[in-house]
Amino acid sequence: VEHTHYAISVENPEHVGRGVACVWLDGLQVEAEAIPLVLDGATHHVRVRLGATGEHGGVRALARDP
C-alpha cells in the first residue's frame, strides 16, 4: 500500500550521546533493533527514548506505553 507515513519523535531526557532505552510503535513497545514496518496507508507513530539499553526494564514487545 502506498503512502504509509511514520511520525518519529526522539526523547533524550538524560541528555545522553548514545544508546536507545525504549522504542514504541503506535503505543506498543517494540524491539529497538527491528522496528516493524506496517505498509497499510496509515500514519504510524514511533517514539524513541534515548538512554542506557534496557533502562526501563528492557525492551519487550507488546508492552503498553507508560
Salt bridges, closest charged atoms under 4 A:
GLU2 OE1 - HIS3 NE2 3.65
GLU11 OE2 - ARG47 NE 2.68
GLU11 OE1 - ARG49 NE 3.20
ASP26 OD2 - HIS44 ND1 2.51
ASP40 OD1 - HIS44 NE2 2.83
GLU55 OE2 - HIS56 NE2 2.80
ASP65 OD1 - ARG47 NH1 2.55
